[in-house]
Amino acid sequence: MTIHGKGGERKKLMATSVLCRRVPRLRCLPGLKRDAMQAQNLHDKPEDDSDEKKGMKGVLQHQDGSSQRGYRLHYNPSPYPRSLLNIETTWSQGDNEEDEPCLSTLAPSFWQQSNRYSVSCSRHLSSTKNTLLDLAFNKSPEPEIQSLSQRHRKPIPPDVKVDTRAFHKCRAEYSSISLDLNQQPSPVEWEKALQLLQKVTVLKGSMKPSDVSGFLLELSHLHPDKMLLVRNDQRFNMLLRYSVENLRLFTLFQLLDVLQAFVWLDMPSAHTVLELYEVELSRRASQMNLHQLLLAADLWRCIGKQVPQFLKHLYESVHLYLGQVGTPELVQLLYIIGEGRHCPKDLIHPLERLLMRHLQHLLPEEVGTVCLGLFKSQTSLSEVAVTRTVDKAHSVVEEMSDFAVVNVMKFLRFSYLFHRAWLQAMAQEVPRRAPGMGVKGLMHVALACSALHYRNDNMLMGIASRVPSVVPHCRSKDSSKLLWAFGTLGFPPVESPNLYPSLTEGLRQRKAEFHRYPEHLLTGLLGLAFVSKFPEDLLELALSPDFVNLALKSTQLELKKDLYTLDGSVALELPQWTGPRLSRELRQEVAEMLWTFAQSDVCQKPEVQEAESALKDLLGGENFVCKRMILPHTRSIDLEVHLDAAGQPIPVNQTLCTDTVSPDNSPSKQVSHQGWGQMNIGVTLTDELLLQLTSTKRKKEKEAVTVAQPISLHRVEPDDGDKLFDTGVVLTRDMTDLLTKPSSQNVAPRDSKRTEKLAVQVCNRNHFCSQSQQLLGLHAMKRRQLRLAGYRVVELSHQEWFPMLRKSRAEKLAYLHGKIYSGQ
């Protein structure tokens, strides 16, 4: 549609032309093409989100003609109306972000492009040239349209809504440092708005800064339903241009008024004119007091635009106002820091001191806001500060909203703090609250429990009962992380028959999202594999060459290990599988990478080295023990031992130890060597001797081994294992030699036709749920697959083996003898 005019005079519309272009066909992954029309580029890791927030934009572009000047308006149909009630979806999205929209209702094709309609006009706006302005208005955004399938999709009942700014209701003081989005200005009539727009065309360049700010403020009082009409009006774009020309002439109060007007006008966060306002506000930051800085930051937050330059000035200024920071200022600052996804390192300690000073004055909802801000900005406080903050949350937990409770769980997950009192309270609160919670809150609670290795069946059942009804609102992220959390904690499918199938179906419904976020599919499938669930259609997609290539190109995440674990699990647990597999070269590459890491990490741990050494002494030498990754896709090592039909040790094929791993993820054929029949192996360890070893008090030996404690995972409970195995005898060398012959008595029946292969595992507390004997998902899967591969698993539990490290060599040998031969 083209309008011709000259000398600023209005001309009649002469003609209308609509140019359409065919959308090019793009290649998509098999199985994803039909679903891609339902996807939108959204994500969960801190990144630039301008592409996610494109709405209705008016962009003016200058055109220089031979006898006239003009401008071009590029109009882009909005993929969906942006609402002030949903401003949380317009800020930065990240892996720790819980506010992404569900793609079932907001999902045009990620490759689809809209037509572009151009309006050219030679109306002369101003005699003043502004190069910066020209650059801003000459930027052309990428257009988007809504797909046909999206328009006709059956609507889904809304998910539970949460008020993420509810803490502003706690104190009247927030009114001076934030915008109350519930206080909509008194509306003006549409006729009044038209009169204001007409004045713009009359006054033009003669408008004063007060006129420009006043017009914008009045227009922002329109009913929200009319905002789109205003923003699409050419005269409004003229007003925006004049506002930029007067930018440096605005008083500070006028500048903040204009920014507030942009909030109510529902300005698209990616509108290029906003960049110029950020520059100007950053320039004036040194002239602003603390309240003005916080208010401006909150207005930017309401608009939904990332303003790192302005926030940098805000954080630098905070150091000057530390003495003026009260409780509301601190909470608002932490809120802004969280939404900005960054806290400068030099600000962490001052913030921690302020938090400790004001902690007891925080109201329940403010505690949740503080925890969320620290979580989103990934700000690490000292252990004491974290504990005291959660102590405060625990003292007011019954008064906290569901949203605030979830925020504390996120903070615990990030800080990796096992706060016993809080988690015990959650065992009561979560089942009570779950029926009214939204899917994102449920996901974060489950994910925090899995990260802390905390399994409480009441909590899990409460969440599991609620999840199937909210699956339609699940993003691929929600479904995958719920599957991961429940699988990691070993939640049995029989306890909630609809849980795993509904979440698996949720993944199928979001297949188009895997094109951008392949990690979500792998995360969900691994969670299912932990509980022996293998949806073959999704596995075929995950292991397809196209998807593997897509995953390997991921620059943010290392997905090779996840693919390898999934591939190895399919090989063992789906013997009839005829679908795709990873290439042998890729399997070998990942296996070598895992083994290299294991050699520098777990293989060097004292508990592993001592177990390997003692087993070699017990069984007759180094040829009888092989330290390797039997199933490398499970990412941990084992001490492999072979016994013949009579229970006598057989040397392990040393080629296995040399190669360390088998990329095929299947047990290699073992080569049997001579048994112990021709070796000098001592005498049989009798029951009487074993009784003496385990029931007589022994003297403390000077040569007791001093062993370092296992690495703490940040505030874990002390081990009670020191209370075990505190008896024994002082043994002579002859008695020690007796321990080198395996007992033929009390040995479990064995298959006389084959060699028995043992996988001795040195376990630590991090293989199990907290204060439980329940193995975590990956380790439970490994044991299951070792048995499928023909191994008998021998566990050296951390409660038994770690205290044993301080005892004599003879006692260690006696303990291992019982484990290997009697299954004790």
KOLZANU-81176 format. One record per residue (C-alpha): residue in three letters; x, y, z. Coordinates in steps of 0.02 Angstrom, whole numbers, plus 32768, in hexadecimal, padded with zeros to 4 digits. Layout:
residues N
ALAXYZ ...
***
This chain:
residues 824
MET800080008000 THR805580A07FC6 ILE802881547FF1 HIS807481DF7F8A GLY808182907FC8 LYS80E9832B7FB2 GLY811E83B98022 GLY80CE836A80BA GLU801D8376806F ARG7FA382E38082 LYS7F7D828C7FDC LYS7EF582137FAD LEU7F17815A7FAE MET7F3681337EF7 ALA7F5480797EF5 THR7F6F7FE57F60 SER7FE67F5A7F35 VAL80087EBF7F96 LEU80A57E5F7F70 CYS80AB7DA97FA3 ARG813B7D327F9B ARG81407C777FAB VAL818F7C358049 PRO82247BC98019 ARG821D7B128049 LEU82987AE780D2 ARG82E07A4080FC CYS82AF79F981A4 LEU82D879608209 PRO827478C281E4 GLY81DD78BC8253 LEU81E97974827C LYS81AE79C481DB ARG80F479B381FA ASP810A79EF82AD ALA817B7A828288 MET80E57AEE825E GLN80BD7AE88318 ALA81647B26835A GLN81A57BD0838D ASN82567C0383B6 LEU82537C058472 HIS82D47BC884ED ASP830C7BB28599 LYS83C97BED85A2 PRO83FE7CA185B2 GLU84067CE78502 ASP83CB7D758495 ASP83107D638486 SER82E77DEB840A ASP82A77D6D838C GLU822C7D2E840C LYS81E17DD58430 LYS81BB7E1A8384 GLY810F7E628382 MET80BA7EEA831F LYS81447F6082EB GLY813F8001828A VAL81E6802D823D LEU820380D081E3 GLN828780D5815E HIS82C781708105 GLN82CC81748049 ASP832681FE7FEF GLY82D8822E7F49 SER830982AF7ECA SER828B832E7F06 GLN824282EB7FA4 ARG8262828A8044 GLY81F581F9807D TYR81EC816980F4 ARG81BA80B480E7 LEU815480568168 HIS81737F9D8176 TYR80E07F4681C5 ASN80EE7E9A8210 PRO80547E388246 SER806A7E0482FA PRO80737D48831A TYR800C7D6183B6 PRO7FD17DF6841B ARG80467E2784A5 SER7FF07E4B8549 LEU80287EAC85E0 LEU7FE67E1D8648 ASN806A7DAD85FB ILE81027E1D8602 GLU81667D938656 THR81717D3A85AE THR81C97DCB855A TRP82687DD485C1 SER83027D6C85A6 GLN82E47CB28599 GLY83617C3885DF ASP837A7B898620 ASN834D7BC786C9 GLU82B67C258686 GLU820B7BE286AF ASP819F7C5C8650 GLU81A77C26859B PRO80FC7C198549 CYS80B77B6E8520 LEU80D07B508467 SER80297AF88453 THR7FD67BA28452 LEU80637C148415 ALA80B77BB7838A PRO80C37BF482D7 SER81407B9F8267 PHE81F37BCB828D TRP821D7BD281D4 GLN81827C2C8199 GLN818E7CE0815F SER81067D608145 ASN80E87DD580B5 ARG81267E8680C9 TYR80B47F1880AA SER81087FBF8085 VAL80C2806C8099 SER812980F8804C CYS810881AD8072 SER8164824B8042 ARG811E82AA80D7 HIS81AA83188118 LEU81B282FA81D3 SER823A836F820A SER82C583D981C9 THR833683948250 LYS83AA8307821C ASN83CD827E8298 THR844881FA825F LEU842E818E82F9 LEU8374819382DB ASP838881638225 LEU83F080CC8256 ALA836F809582D5 PHE82DA80A78263 ASN8331805981CE LYS833E7FB08227 SER82C37F3381E1 PRO82857EA58250 GLU82637DF58218 PRO81A97DDB81FB GLU81407D518243 ILE80907D128224 GLN80217C948277 SER800A7BEE8220 LEU7F607BB181E5 SER7F6B7B188254 GLN7F8B7B8B82E8 ARG7EF17BF482C6 HIS7E7C7B5F82C2 ARG7EC77AFB8351 LYS7E4E7ACB83DA PRO7E707B3C846F ILE7EBB7AF1850C PRO7E7D7B2485B8 PRO7EF67BA38603 ASP7F817B6D8676 VAL7F8A7BAD8728 LYS7FC07C638727 VAL80377CA887A8 ASP80567D5D87D7 THR81127D6C87C8 ARG810D7E1F880C ALA809D7DFC88A1 PHE81267E368918 HIS81027EE988E2 LYS80607EDD8945 CYS80C07EBF89E6 ARG80F37F738A06 ALA80BA801F89D0 GLU8171805089B5 TYR81777FEC8914 SER8109806E88BE SER819E80E488AB ILE821580648862 SER81A27FF987F5 LEU810980018785 ASP80687FB487C4 LEU80237F5B872B ASN7F7D7F428782 GLN7F607FFE8788 GLN7F2E802086D5 PRO7F2180DD86B2 SER7E74812786A0 PRO7E46810685EA VAL7E2C818D8568 GLU7DB0817F84D9 TRP7DE6814C842B GLU7DA981F383E6 LYS7E20824B845D ALA7EAF81E1841C LEU7E85820F8369 GLN7E8982C78397 LEU7F3582B183E5 LEU7F76825A834A GLN7F3082E482DE LYS7F8E83658347 VAL802E8308831F THR801583278266 VAL7FF083DE8287 LEU807B84098301 LYS80FF839B82B2 GLY81AD83DA82D7 SER816E84698341 MET813D83F383CE LYS819484138473 PRO81DB838584DC SER8149839B8554 ASP80CF838984C2 VAL811F82E78488 SER812482998534 GLY807482D5855A PHE802D828C84B8 LEU807F81E484D8 LEU803F81E0858B GLU7F8D82078554 LEU7F91818484CA SER7FCE81048548 HIS7F29811C85A6 LEU7EC680CC8519 HIS7E6E80278536 PRO7EE77F978517 ASP7E7B7F5B8487 LYS7EA37FFC8429 MET7F607FFA843F LEU7F7D7F9683A1 LEU7F1D8015833B VAL7F8480A28382 ARG802B804E8364 ASN7FFA802B82AE ASP7FCA80E0828E GLN804A81408227 ARG803381D88295 PHE80698174832D ASN810A814982D4 MET8121820282AF LEU810B8223836A LEU819081A18391 ARG820581F8831A TYR81EA829F836D SER8206824E8418 VAL82B1821483E0 GLU82DB82BF839B ASN82AF83098445 LEU8304827E84A7 ARG838E82E884F1 LEU831683768514 PHE82A383108584 THR82B2832D863D LEU82D8829286A3 PHE8223828986DC GLN81E3829A8629 LEU8259821185F1 LEU8217819A8676 ASP816581CC8649 VAL8184819E8593 LEU81CF80F885C6 GLN813680D58630 ALA80C68105859E PHE812180838533 VAL80F17FFF85B4 TRP8037802685A8 LEU8042803B84EB ASP80817F8884E8 MET81177FB7847D PRO816C7F1E8432 SER820B7F008494 ALA82737EF283F5 HIS82387F9A83AF THR82D77FF18378 VAL82A7809A83C0 LEU82BA804F846F GLU837580398452 LEU838780F58448 TYR832A810B84EC GLU839E808F8540 VAL843480F38503 GLU83EA81948548 LEU83BA814B85F0 SER846780FF8600 ARG84B381A985DD ARG844A81F68667 ALA8461816A86E7 SER84DE81D1874A GLN845882588761 MET83D781DF87A6 ASN83BC81AF885B LEU83A680FB8896 HIS82E980FD8889 GLN82EC814387D9 LEU836B80C287A2 LEU8302803487E9 LEU8263807B879C ALA82B4808B86F1 ALA82F57FD886FD ASP82467F9C872B LEU81F97FF88698 TRP82747FA38624 ARG82437F008676 CYS818B7F248653 ILE81B17F4C859E GLY82117EAA8595 LYS82B07EEE8546 GLN835E7EB78578 VAL83C17F5185A8 PRO846E7F1685DE GLN84BB7FC185C2 PHE844180178638 LEU844B7F8C86BA LYS85087F9C86BB HIS84F4805286EF LEU847280218771 TYR84E57F9F87C1 GLU8576801987C3 SER8509809B8819 VAL84CD8022889F HIS8577802B88F4 LEU855980E5890F TYR84AF80C98960 LEU84CF803289D0 GLY84A080978A6A GLN83F780C28A1C VAL83C6801189F1 GLY83347FDC8A5E THR82D27F398A56 PRO82647F6889BF GLU82F97FAF8960 LEU835C7F10897F VAL82CF7E9D8946 GLN82AD7F0688AB LEU83667F098881 LEU83747E4B8890 TYR82D87E3B8824 ILE83277EA8879C ILE83CC7E4987AA GLY83717DA58793 GLU830F7DE186FC GLY83B17E2286B1 ARG84027D7786CB HIS84A37DC0870D CYS84EE7E0187AF PRO85997E5687A7 LYS86197DFB8812 ASP86477E988872 LEU85907EAC88A6 ILE85787DFD88F0 HIS85C87E1B899A PRO85717EC389B8 LEU84CC7E728988 GLU84EB7DE189FF ARG850E7E578A8E LEU84707EBB8A67 LEU840A7E1B8A5D MET84477DDF8B06 ARG84217E8A8B50 HIS836E7E8F8B0F LEU83477DD38B10 GLN82D87DD38BAA HIS82717E638B64 LEU82457E088AC3 LEU81907DD98AA9 PRO81647D2A8A67 GLU814E7D5F89B1 GLU81ED7DC789B8 VAL82507D2F89EE GLY82177CD58951 THR82487D6B88E5 VAL82F67D708933 CYS830F7CB68912 LEU82D47CC6885E GLY83467D59883C LEU83DD7CFD887F PHE83AE7C62881C LYS83917CB98776 SER84327D1D8782 GLN84917C8187BC THR84D67CE2884F SER85337C7688CE LEU85297CAB8982 SER85897C628A14 GLU85477BC38A64 VAL85177C248B00 ALA84B47CA58A9B VAL84597C1F8A37 THR842D7BBE8AD4 ARG83ED7C588B2F THR83857C8B8A98 VAL83317BE08A8F ASP831C7BE18B4C LYS82B87C828B36 ALA82527C328AAB HIS822E7B9C8B19 SER81EF7C0B8BA5 VAL81697C588B34 VAL814A7BC78ABB GLU80917BB88AE2 GLU80777C6F8AB3 MET80D57C648A0E SER80807C558967 ASP809F7BBD88F9 PHE810B7C2C888A ALA81797C61891C VAL818B7BAD8958 VAL81C37B7688AB ASN82437C0488A9 VAL82917BC4894A MET829E7B1688FC LYS82F77B618866 PHE83707BBB88D9 LEU83957B198937 ARG83B37ABF8894 PHE842F7B42885A SER84867B4F8903 TYR84847A928919 LEU84517AA489CE PHE83FF7A118A25 HIS83947A718AA0 ARG834379E88B05 ALA82BE7A528B5B TRP82857AA38ABA LEU827B79FE8A5B GLN821A79AE8AE7 ALA81A17A3F8ADF MET81917A248A24 ALA815E79708A44 GLN80C279BB8A92 GLU80AC7A568A27 VAL80C47A118977 PRO803C798A8980 ARG7FC57A0E89C4 ARG7FF17A918942 ALA800D7A2388A8 PRO7F567A1A886F GLY7F567AD68856 MET80047AEC880C GLY80347B0B8758 VAL80A47A9B86F2 LYS813F7B088700 GLY81377B0C87BD LEU811F7A5087C5 MET81B37A378752 HIS82267AA487B9 VAL81F77A4F885C ALA821879A28812 LEU82BA79DD87C2 ALA82F97A268866 CYS82D5798288BF SER83367920883D ALA83C979998843 LEU83D079888900 HIS83B878CB88F3 TYR832378DF8966 ARG829A785F894E ASN81F9787189AF ASP816C7805896F ASN80E5787A89B1 MET812D790A894D LEU814678A288B1 MET8098785888B8 GLY804C790488CF ILE80A679448834 ALA808778A487D0 SER7FCC78AE87F2 ARG7FC4795F87B0 VAL803779558719 PRO7FCB78F2869C SER7F43797786A3 VAL7FBC7A04867A VAL802379AE85F3 PRO7FCD7A148569 HIS80277AAC85B1 CYS80D17A5885B7 ARG815B7A9A854B SER81D87A178512 LYS82457A5A859E ASP81C17A368621 SER819B798685E5 SER8252795885D3 LYS82877999867D LEU81F5794986D5 LEU822378A38685 TRP82D878BD86B7 ALA82AB78E9876B PHE823578568786 GLY82AB77DF872E THR8341781B8792 LEU82E577FF8835 GLY82AF775287FC PHE81F577738808 PRO81A276CE87D4 PRO812A76DA8740 VAL80AD766C879B GLU809776F08822 SER8047776887A6 PRO8019770C8705 ASN7FEE77AC86A5 LEU8089781086D1 TYR810D77CE8659 PRO809577AF85C5 SER804B785E85D1 LEU80F578B285D7 THR813378468548 GLU809D787C84E2 GLY80C7792E8513 LEU8171791784C1 ARG811E78D78423 GLN80AE796F841D ARG814679E18425 LYS81B5798983A7 ALA81C97A288342 GLU82237A7A83D4 PHE82AE79F983CD HIS82EE7A4B832F ARG832E7AD9839A TYR833E7A808440 PRO837A79CF841F GLU83B279BF84D3 HIS82FD79B9850C LEU82DB791884AC LEU837978C584EE THR835678FB85A1 GLY82A778B3859C LEU82DD780F854C LEU836777F685CC GLY82EB78118659 LEU827C778D860C ALA830F771685F5 PHE8336772286AE VAL828E76CD86D1 SER82977652863F LYS822676B485CA PHE825A76BA8513 PRO81E07711849A GLU822276CF83F5 ASP81DD775A8387 LEU823777E083EC LEU82D5777583F7 GLU82D47761833B LEU82CC781E832A ALA8355783D83AC LEU83CF77C3835C SER83A977F482A8 PRO843F783A8249 ASP83ED78E4822E PHE83C378FA82E5 VAL846E78BE831D ASN84C1793B82A9 LEU845079C482ED ALA847A799683A1 LEU8534798F837E LYS852E7A408337 SER84EB7A8383DB THR85647B078418 GLN85197B1B84C5 LEU85117A688501 GLU857A79CB84F4 LEU84FA794D84B6 LYS857078C4847D LYS856C786F8526 ASP84AF7871852D LEU84A37826847E TYR852377A184AE THR84C77772854D LEU8424776484EF ASP847276FF8462 GLY84C4768584DB SER8423766E853B VAL83C47645849B ALA844875C4846C LEU843575678510 GLU837D757B8539 LEU8331756F848C PRO838774D68440 GLN830F74D383AE TRP832F75898382 THR834275A682C7 GLY833F766382CD PRO83D276DB82B9 ARG846D76D58327 LEU850077498342 SER8596772D82D3 ARG862376C38318 GLU869977578306 LEU862C77C68372 ARG8617773E83F5 GLN86D3772483FD GLU86F277DF840B VAL867B77F4849E ALA86B8775684F4 GLU876B779284EE MET8737783D852D LEU86DC77F085C0 TRP876C777C85EB THR87EA780A85E3 PHE8782786A8660 ALA876A77D286D0 GLN882677B386D6 SER884378628718 ASP87B07862878F VAL875C77C887D9 CYS87F0775487B8 GLN885A77C28829 LYS87E477BC88BD PRO882E77648955 GLU879676F5896F VAL87A576B188BD GLN8860769888C3 GLU8856763F896A ALA87CB75CB892C GLU882F75A08890 SER88CD757E88F3 ALA887575148976 LEU881A74AD88F3 LYS88BD7488889B ASP8906744A8940 LEU886B73E28964 LEU885E739188B9 GLY891573708894 GLY895C74028832 GLU893A748E87B9 ASN89067417872E PHE886873ED878C VAL8820749F8797 CYS87FC75138707 LYS87CE75C88728 ARG876976048694 MET86C376498657 ILE866475A98633 LEU85D2760E85EF PRO862476B285BF HIS857E77048590 THR855076FF8649 ARG85E57773866B SER8634771A8700 ILE86B876958721 ASP86B375E6876A LEU8730756A87AE GLU871374CF8744 VAL87337422878D HIS87177375873F LEU86F472D3879C ASP86ED72248756 ALA866371A78779 ALA86B57175881D GLY86C272288858 GLN877C72348836 PRO87C072D987ED ILE87EE72DA8736 PRO8867735A86EF VAL880573E08691 ASN883173FA85DC GLN88AD748885ED THR888174C68540 LEU87E5750A8590 CYS88497570860C THR88BC75AD8581 ASP882B75E28513 THR87CC761F85AE VAL872876308550 SER86C575DB84C9 PRO866D76588457 ASP85EB75D78429 ASN85A075E084D8 SER8599752584E5 PRO860274AE854D SER8697746C84EC LYS86C073B484E7 GLN873473858574 VAL87D0731A855E SER87E4729C85EB HIS889272798630 GLN88CD71FC86B0 GLY886F71FC8754 TRP88B971F58801 GLY88CB71398800 GLN8985714187D7 MET89AB71D78845 ASN89E771E088FA ILE895172348948 GLY8956720B8A02 VAL88CD71BB8A6A THR881171C98A77 LEU87C872538AE1 THR875A71F98B60 ASP86B8722F8BB0 GLU870D722E8C5A LEU879172A78C1E LEU870E731A8BCF LEU86AF73188C74 GLN874C734A8CD0 LEU876D73D68C53 THR86C274228C68 SER869F740D8D21 THR873F74308D82 LYS877674DE8DB6 ARG881B750B8D64 LYS88A075848D99 LYS88B976248D38 GLU894976148CC0 LYS89C6769F8CA7 GLU89CC767D8BEE ALA891176A18BD6 VAL88F276E78B2B THR88C2779E8B23 VAL884977B88A94 ALA87FE785B8A56 GLN8742786A8A65 PRO86DD786589C4 ILE86C5790B8971 SER8632796589C2 LEU85A8799D8950 HIS85967A3F89B1 ARG85437A298A59 VAL851D79708A66 GLU84F8790E8B03 PRO858678B88B62 ASP859F78008B42 ASP856A77888BCA GLY85D976FF8B85 ASP8661771C8C05 LYS85F676BE8C81 LEU8605761F8C1C PHE8690759C8C1F ASP86E275D78CBE THR871475288CF6 GLY879B74AF8CC6 VAL883C74598CFD VAL88F4747A8CEF LEU892574068C61 THR89CD73B58C41 ARG8A1B73A78B95 ASP89EA72F08B8F MET8935731A8BB4 THR893773A08B2D ASP897973218AAF LEU88E472B38AD5 LEU887373388A8B THR88B9732089DD LYS885C727F89BB PRO87A37288898E SER872C722089F5 SER86D17194899E GLN864D718E8A26 ASN85AE71F38A2F VAL85C0722E897C ALA85217252891B PRO84FB71D18893 ARG854971FA87EC ASP852C71C5873B SER85AE713D871F LYS85AC71578664 ARG85F17207865C THR8664728886AA GLU861672FE8726 LYS863E73B48707 LEU8639742D8797 ALA862D74EB878F VAL866E752E8835 GLN862E75DE8851 VAL8678765888CD CYS85E076C188F6 ASN85D5776B8946 ARG854477CA8991 ASN8523782788EF HIS84E97787889B PHE84527783890E CYS83BF77EE8940 SER83E5785089DD GLN83DF77E78A7C SER839E77538A19 GLN83D576B289C6 GLN837376E38929 LEU83ED76F08898 LEU83DF7789882A GLY83A2776E877A LEU8445775F871A HIS849276E88798 ALA83F5767E87A4 MET83F4767186E7 LYS84AB764086E6 ARG848F75AF875E ARG83FA757486FB GLN845F7577865B LEU84F5752186AB ARG8482749186D7 LEU8440748F8626 ALA84F4748685EB GLY851173ED8659 TYR8569743A86F1 ARG854B742187A9 VAL855574C98800 VAL85B974D088A1 GLU859C75708900 LEU861B75BA8976 SER85A4763389C9 HIS85E576D88A0B GLN859D76B48AB8 GLU860C76198AC4 TRP86A376378A56 PHE86D376E78A88 PRO86E376BC8B43 MET8742761F8B0E LEU87C9768A8AC0 ARG880576B68B6F LYS881476018BA5 SER889D75818B8D ARG88C5752B8AEA ALA888A74858B31 GLU87E074CB8B5B LYS87CE75138AAD LEU87F8746A8A62 ALA877A74148AD2 TYR86F474918AA0 LEU8719747C89E6 HIS871D73BF89F8 GLY866D73C28A3D LYS8632743289B0 ILE867F73CC8924 TYR865A731C8961 SER85CA732389DA GLY856973B78995 GLN856774088A42 
***
